[in-house]
Amino acid sequence: MDVQRKLEILADAAKYDASCASSGTEKRDSSDGKGLGSTAPGMGICHSYAPDGRCISLLKVLLTNACNYDCLYCVNRTSSNVPRARFTVDEVVKLTIDFYRRNYIEGLFLSSGIIRSADYTMEQVVRVARKLREEHHFRGYIHLKTIPEADDALIAEAGKYADRLSINIEMPLENSLTKLAPEKNVRAIRRTMGRLRLKLDEAKENHRTATQAKPARFAPAGQSTQMIIGADTASDKTILDTSANLYGSYRLRRVYYSAFSPIPDASRALPLVPPPLIREHRLYQADWLMRFYGFDAGEIVDEAEGMLPLDIDPKLAWALHHRDRFPLDVSTASREELLRVPGFGTKAVDRIIATRRLTSIRTADLARLHIPQKKALPFIVLSDHRPSLHLLEGAGLAERFKPKATQLGFGF
Ligand code: SF4
């Protein structure tokens, strides 16, 4: 099989993995004339998207889509009737370098089906990164998938070459993983996440107390994971609780949510239809609220309903449920309070706090701060604006934010 055909198969097989953002790594470049590639700002890697909305701007491939495991939600599972291919280590290295030189990509995202054993597979993945870094002096971004059961020495070596490592938690609930991916073991996954966290903490400490010029590196862009949503019955509340636990326990940089896509010859244990993509989007918004806006998972989703509303964003939904906390006086509110106002982003809040030391904030300033007036004005007091309490407390406020109902077409 020629490399072109392998690339078609192995890039297609990798597209279901959403966890490929390249943020947060160290800065490297080749302006010294040695080496190849850079991770300089403005050269962000995940800046193009496939028609189905998935990011593909890294060279995002599997080493092989053959796999010993039979995870029911995965198109590469052993019982799947798809064409199989396998790159050699040298083929992936050559593709990465060639694509980089042609300006097609700025980095590599490499994962693999599990062949022979976890150690053998991980060793192959590490060999690609080692060759790129040591023989080709490649300084672009590298993200490697980590095989949970792989030997500690291989994981340490992966962290030496990769910017980011990730291990997919796959399912929000342990019993879903047992049912849908019987060979996978949530304890092994979490144990490896814990090992990564220890190594990341150690590397950070070594940097802080470094006596030599270049202390040993370990995955400077940290670790991430991916959760498939909609393949089991887990509610959004369960998903966000699991994410909060993962962020807290393993200091993950990101949890990626990937809406389950029905696959050919799918098992009966899987739903026939995918969840709406907007659900994935709402989970990302809720995830941001937890990481940057000071919300707890339990505040974002209504305990009784268990699901995020699909028609409005989760911060607006929270504000509508807590109208007694509004209107908020923008001239005196704390940062934490301002972050809870619908339409207020973190940058806008910081700019408000800087500006209000010098002058009062007026309605016209909202546009300058890129704050949507329609969303924010019912909840805030400005020097020239006070919202109507009748509007704030009335049943019609929620309706104002909901998308207008449209008549369905007849399909002809
Ligand atoms: S281990 Fe499971 S999820 Fe990973 S490639 Fe194999 S079948 Fe797919």
Residues whose N, C-alpha, C, O or C-beta is under 5 A from the ligand:
A	BS01	SF4	C67 Y69 D70 C71 C74 N76 R77 S112 G113 I114
